[in-house]
Amino acid sequence: PKARFETTAFRKVSDNSYEADANLTIRDVTLPVTLPFKLANTDKAITMDGTLMLNRSKFGIGAGQWTDTNVIANEVMVEVHIVAIKIVR
């Protein structure tokens, strides 16, 4: 039920496009990952959108009948969408 994403570095790839290197921990397994993401900045908010493909078996996700990748794919797409509202004081 928990995942921990700890960033180790950020890179600007192009205008509004970035990558975050991180250690991702799921089910007590920690692996390095890179999350590509885009930032959109408006007067009212900053929005971040990214997509990351994970190999679920590397994190020990899917045991018993769920081990078979013919039932559930081994690669799982994780989509991140964060909106930070700007507050003017």
CNS distance restraints for C-alpha pairs under 8 A (distance, minus, plus):
assign (resid   2 and name CA) (resid  26 and name CA) 6.62 0.50 0.50
assign (resid   2 and name CA) (resid  27 and name CA) 7.57 0.50 0.50
assign (resid   3 and name CA) (resid  24 and name CA) 7.07 0.50 0.50
assign (resid   3 and name CA) (resid  25 and name CA) 5.58 0.50 0.50
assign (resid   3 and name CA) (resid  26 and name CA) 4.84 0.50 0.50
assign (resid   3 and name CA) (resid  27 and name CA) 7.60 0.50 0.50
assign (resid   4 and name CA) (resid  23 and name CA) 7.88 0.50 0.50
assign (resid   4 and name CA) (resid  24 and name CA) 5.63 0.50 0.50
assign (resid   4 and name CA) (resid  25 and name CA) 5.03 0.50 0.50
assign (resid   4 and name CA) (resid  26 and name CA) 6.80 0.50 0.50
assign (resid   5 and name CA) (resid  22 and name CA) 6.26 0.50 0.50
assign (resid   5 and name CA) (resid  23 and name CA) 5.87 0.50 0.50
assign (resid   5 and name CA) (resid  24 and name CA) 4.61 0.50 0.50
assign (resid   5 and name CA) (resid  25 and name CA) 6.60 0.50 0.50
assign (resid   6 and name CA) (resid  22 and name CA) 5.16 0.50 0.50
assign (resid   6 and name CA) (resid  23 and name CA) 5.22 0.50 0.50
assign (resid   6 and name CA) (resid  24 and name CA) 6.46 0.50 0.50
assign (resid   7 and name CA) (resid  20 and name CA) 6.41 0.50 0.50
assign (resid   7 and name CA) (resid  21 and name CA) 5.68 0.50 0.50
assign (resid   7 and name CA) (resid  22 and name CA) 3.97 0.50 0.50
assign (resid   7 and name CA) (resid  23 and name CA) 6.45 0.50 0.50
assign (resid   8 and name CA) (resid  20 and name CA) 7.50 0.50 0.50
assign (resid   8 and name CA) (resid  21 and name CA) 5.54 0.50 0.50
assign (resid   8 and name CA) (resid  22 and name CA) 5.11 0.50 0.50
assign (resid   8 and name CA) (resid  23 and name CA) 7.34 0.50 0.50
assign (resid   9 and name CA) (resid  20 and name CA) 5.80 0.50 0.50
assign (resid   9 and name CA) (resid  21 and name CA) 5.12 0.50 0.50
assign (resid   9 and name CA) (resid  22 and name CA) 7.02 0.50 0.50
assign (resid  10 and name CA) (resid  18 and name CA) 7.04 0.50 0.50
assign (resid  10 and name CA) (resid  19 and name CA) 5.70 0.50 0.50
assign (resid  10 and name CA) (resid  20 and name CA) 4.55 0.50 0.50
assign (resid  10 and name CA) (resid  21 and name CA) 6.32 0.50 0.50
assign (resid  11 and name CA) (resid  18 and name CA) 5.46 0.50 0.50
assign (resid  11 and name CA) (resid  19 and name CA) 5.18 0.50 0.50
assign (resid  11 and name CA) (resid  20 and name CA) 6.55 0.50 0.50
assign (resid  12 and name CA) (resid  16 and name CA) 7.77 0.50 0.50
assign (resid  12 and name CA) (resid  17 and name CA) 6.15 0.50 0.50
assign (resid  12 and name CA) (resid  18 and name CA) 4.39 0.50 0.50
assign (resid  12 and name CA) (resid  19 and name CA) 6.55 0.50 0.50
assign (resid  13 and name CA) (resid  17 and name CA) 5.39 0.50 0.50
assign (resid  13 and name CA) (resid  18 and name CA) 5.06 0.50 0.50
assign (resid  13 and name CA) (resid  19 and name CA) 6.91 0.50 0.50
assign (resid  14 and name CA) (resid  18 and name CA) 6.99 0.50 0.50
assign (resid  16 and name CA) (resid  38 and name CA) 5.35 0.50 0.50
assign (resid  16 and name CA) (resid  39 and name CA) 5.17 0.50 0.50
assign (resid  16 and name CA) (resid  40 and name CA) 6.78 0.50 0.50
assign (resid  17 and name CA) (resid  36 and name CA) 7.37 0.50 0.50
assign (resid  17 and name CA) (resid  37 and name CA) 5.87 0.50 0.50
assign (resid  17 and name CA) (resid  38 and name CA) 4.49 0.50 0.50
assign (resid  17 and name CA) (resid  39 and name CA) 6.61 0.50 0.50
assign (resid  18 and name CA) (resid  36 and name CA) 5.81 0.50 0.50
assign (resid  18 and name CA) (resid  37 and name CA) 5.35 0.50 0.50
assign (resid  18 and name CA) (resid  38 and name CA) 6.08 0.50 0.50
assign (resid  18 and name CA) (resid  39 and name CA) 7.86 0.50 0.50
assign (resid  19 and name CA) (resid  34 and name CA) 6.45 0.50 0.50
assign (resid  19 and name CA) (resid  35 and name CA) 5.47 0.50 0.50
assign (resid  19 and name CA) (resid  36 and name CA) 4.28 0.50 0.50
assign (resid  19 and name CA) (resid  37 and name CA) 5.98 0.50 0.50
assign (resid  20 and name CA) (resid  34 and name CA) 5.54 0.50 0.50
assign (resid  20 and name CA) (resid  35 and name CA) 5.08 0.50 0.50
assign (resid  20 and name CA) (resid  36 and name CA) 6.43 0.50 0.50
assign (resid  20 and name CA) (resid  37 and name CA) 7.79 0.50 0.50
assign (resid  21 and name CA) (resid  32 and name CA) 7.24 0.50 0.50
assign (resid  21 and name CA) (resid  33 and name CA) 5.91 0.50 0.50
assign (resid  21 and name CA) (resid  34 and name CA) 4.46 0.50 0.50
assign (resid  21 and name CA) (resid  35 and name CA) 6.45 0.50 0.50
assign (resid  22 and name CA) (resid  32 and name CA) 5.69 0.50 0.50
assign (resid  22 and name CA) (resid  33 and name CA) 5.44 0.50 0.50
assign (resid  22 and name CA) (resid  34 and name CA) 6.22 0.50 0.50
assign (resid  22 and name CA) (resid  35 and name CA) 7.78 0.50 0.50
assign (resid  23 and name CA) (resid  30 and name CA) 6.17 0.50 0.50
assign (resid  23 and name CA) (resid  31 and name CA) 5.51 0.50 0.50
assign (resid  23 and name CA) (resid  32 and name CA) 4.48 0.50 0.50
assign (resid  23 and name CA) (resid  33 and name CA) 6.13 0.50 0.50
assign (resid  24 and name CA) (resid  29 and name CA) 7.99 0.50 0.50
assign (resid  24 and name CA) (resid  30 and name CA) 5.40 0.50 0.50
assign (resid  24 and name CA) (resid  31 and name CA) 5.46 0.50 0.50
assign (resid  24 and name CA) (resid  32 and name CA) 6.16 0.50 0.50
assign (resid  24 and name CA) (resid  33 and name CA) 6.55 0.50 0.50
assign (resid  25 and name CA) (resid  29 and name CA) 5.29 0.50 0.50
assign (resid  25 and name CA) (resid  30 and name CA) 4.16 0.50 0.50
assign (resid  25 and name CA) (resid  31 and name CA) 6.56 0.50 0.50
assign (resid  25 and name CA) (resid  59 and name CA) 7.97 0.50 0.50
assign (resid  26 and name CA) (resid  30 and name CA) 6.66 0.50 0.50
assign (resid  26 and name CA) (resid  59 and name CA) 5.98 0.50 0.50
assign (resid  27 and name CA) (resid  59 and name CA) 6.51 0.50 0.50
assign (resid  27 and name CA) (resid  60 and name CA) 6.85 0.50 0.50
assign (resid  27 and name CA) (resid  61 and name CA) 7.68 0.50 0.50
assign (resid  29 and name CA) (resid  58 and name CA) 7.97 0.50 0.50
assign (resid  29 and name CA) (resid  59 and name CA) 5.58 0.50 0.50
assign (resid  29 and name CA) (resid  60 and name CA) 7.66 0.50 0.50
assign (resid  30 and name CA) (resid  59 and name CA) 7.74 0.50 0.50
assign (resid  34 and name CA) (resid  52 and name CA) 7.61 0.50 0.50
assign (resid  35 and name CA) (resid  50 and name CA) 6.60 0.50 0.50
assign (resid  35 and name CA) (resid  51 and name CA) 6.68 0.50 0.50
assign (resid  35 and name CA) (resid  52 and name CA) 5.74 0.50 0.50
assign (resid  36 and name CA) (resid  50 and name CA) 5.69 0.50 0.50
assign (resid  36 and name CA) (resid  51 and name CA) 6.57 0.50 0.50
assign (resid  36 and name CA) (resid  52 and name CA) 7.27 0.50 0.50
assign (resid  37 and name CA) (resid  48 and name CA) 6.60 0.50 0.50
assign (resid  37 and name CA) (resid  49 and name CA) 5.39 0.50 0.50
assign (resid  37 and name CA) (resid  50 and name CA) 4.02 0.50 0.50
assign (resid  37 and name CA) (resid  51 and name CA) 6.95 0.50 0.50
assign (resid  38 and name CA) (resid  48 and name CA) 5.66 0.50 0.50
assign (resid  38 and name CA) (resid  49 and name CA) 5.41 0.50 0.50
assign (resid  38 and name CA) (resid  50 and name CA) 6.42 0.50 0.50
assign (resid  39 and name CA) (resid  46 and name CA) 6.83 0.50 0.50
assign (resid  39 and name CA) (resid  47 and name CA) 5.59 0.50 0.50
assign (resid  39 and name CA) (resid  48 and name CA) 4.69 0.50 0.50
assign (resid  39 and name CA) (resid  49 and name CA) 6.76 0.50 0.50
assign (resid  40 and name CA) (resid  46 and name CA) 5.60 0.50 0.50
assign (resid  40 and name CA) (resid  47 and name CA) 5.09 0.50 0.50
assign (resid  40 and name CA) (resid  48 and name CA) 6.61 0.50 0.50
assign (resid  41 and name CA) (resid  45 and name CA) 6.19 0.50 0.50
assign (resid  41 and name CA) (resid  46 and name CA) 4.50 0.50 0.50
assign (resid  41 and name CA) (resid  47 and name CA) 6.54 0.50 0.50
assign (resid  42 and name CA) (resid  46 and name CA) 6.22 0.50 0.50
assign (resid  43 and name CA) (resid  86 and name CA) 7.62 0.50 0.50
assign (resid  44 and name CA) (resid  85 and name CA) 6.03 0.50 0.50
assign (resid  44 and name CA) (resid  86 and name CA) 5.30 0.50 0.50
assign (resid  44 and name CA) (resid  87 and name CA) 7.84 0.50 0.50
assign (resid  45 and name CA) (resid  83 and name CA) 6.59 0.50 0.50
assign (resid  45 and name CA) (resid  84 and name CA) 5.44 0.50 0.50
assign (resid  45 and name CA) (resid  85 and name CA) 4.36 0.50 0.50
assign (resid  45 and name CA) (resid  86 and name CA) 5.19 0.50 0.50
assign (resid  46 and name CA) (resid  83 and name CA) 5.87 0.50 0.50
assign (resid  46 and name CA) (resid  84 and name CA) 5.20 0.50 0.50
assign (resid  46 and name CA) (resid  85 and name CA) 6.63 0.50 0.50
assign (resid  46 and name CA) (resid  86 and name CA) 7.56 0.50 0.50
assign (resid  47 and name CA) (resid  81 and name CA) 7.29 0.50 0.50
assign (resid  47 and name CA) (resid  82 and name CA) 5.68 0.50 0.50
assign (resid  47 and name CA) (resid  83 and name CA) 4.52 0.50 0.50
assign (resid  47 and name CA) (resid  84 and name CA) 6.33 0.50 0.50
assign (resid  48 and name CA) (resid  80 and name CA) 7.51 0.50 0.50
assign (resid  48 and name CA) (resid  81 and name CA) 5.69 0.50 0.50
assign (resid  48 and name CA) (resid  82 and name CA) 5.10 0.50 0.50
assign (resid  48 and name CA) (resid  83 and name CA) 6.51 0.50 0.50
assign (resid  49 and name CA) (resid  79 and name CA) 7.47 0.50 0.50
assign (resid  49 and name CA) (resid  80 and name CA) 5.51 0.50 0.50
assign (resid  49 and name CA) (resid  81 and name CA) 4.68 0.50 0.50
assign (resid  49 and name CA) (resid  82 and name CA) 6.67 0.50 0.50
assign (resid  50 and name CA) (resid  79 and name CA) 5.86 0.50 0.50
assign (resid  50 and name CA) (resid  80 and name CA) 5.05 0.50 0.50
assign (resid  50 and name CA) (resid  81 and name CA) 6.76 0.50 0.50
assign (resid  51 and name CA) (resid  77 and name CA) 6.86 0.50 0.50
assign (resid  51 and name CA) (resid  78 and name CA) 5.71 0.50 0.50
assign (resid  51 and name CA) (resid  79 and name CA) 4.54 0.50 0.50
assign (resid  51 and name CA) (resid  80 and name CA) 6.18 0.50 0.50
assign (resid  52 and name CA) (resid  77 and name CA) 5.79 0.50 0.50
assign (resid  52 and name CA) (resid  78 and name CA) 5.18 0.50 0.50
assign (resid  52 and name CA) (resid  79 and name CA) 6.51 0.50 0.50
assign (resid  53 and name CA) (resid  75 and name CA) 6.25 0.50 0.50
assign (resid  53 and name CA) (resid  76 and name CA) 5.60 0.50 0.50
assign (resid  53 and name CA) (resid  77 and name CA) 4.53 0.50 0.50
assign (resid  53 and name CA) (resid  78 and name CA) 6.17 0.50 0.50
assign (resid  54 and name CA) (resid  75 and name CA) 5.44 0.50 0.50
assign (resid  54 and name CA) (resid  76 and name CA) 5.18 0.50 0.50
assign (resid  54 and name CA) (resid  77 and name CA) 6.29 0.50 0.50
assign (resid  54 and name CA) (resid  78 and name CA) 7.29 0.50 0.50
assign (resid  55 and name CA) (resid  59 and name CA) 7.33 0.50 0.50
assign (resid  55 and name CA) (resid  74 and name CA) 5.53 0.50 0.50
assign (resid  55 and name CA) (resid  75 and name CA) 4.62 0.50 0.50
assign (resid  55 and name CA) (resid  76 and name CA) 6.36 0.50 0.50
assign (resid  56 and name CA) (resid  60 and name CA) 6.49 0.50 0.50
assign (resid  56 and name CA) (resid  61 and name CA) 5.21 0.50 0.50
assign (resid  56 and name CA) (resid  62 and name CA) 7.30 0.50 0.50
assign (resid  56 and name CA) (resid  74 and name CA) 5.49 0.50 0.50
assign (resid  56 and name CA) (resid  75 and name CA) 6.20 0.50 0.50
assign (resid  56 and name CA) (resid  76 and name CA) 6.56 0.50 0.50
assign (resid  57 and name CA) (resid  61 and name CA) 5.50 0.50 0.50
assign (resid  57 and name CA) (resid  62 and name CA) 6.87 0.50 0.50
assign (resid  57 and name CA) (resid  67 and name CA) 7.80 0.50 0.50
assign (resid  57 and name CA) (resid  74 and name CA) 6.40 0.50 0.50
assign (resid  62 and name CA) (resid  66 and name CA) 4.70 0.50 0.50
assign (resid  62 and name CA) (resid  67 and name CA) 5.08 0.50 0.50
assign (resid  63 and name CA) (resid  67 and name CA) 5.00 0.50 0.50
assign (resid  66 and name CA) (resid  71 and name CA) 6.99 0.50 0.50
assign (resid  66 and name CA) (resid  72 and name CA) 6.87 0.50 0.50
assign (resid  68 and name CA) (resid  72 and name CA) 6.92 0.50 0.50
assign (resid  69 and name CA) (resid  73 and name CA) 4.84 0.50 0.50
assign (resid  69 and name CA) (resid  74 and name CA) 5.47 0.50 0.50
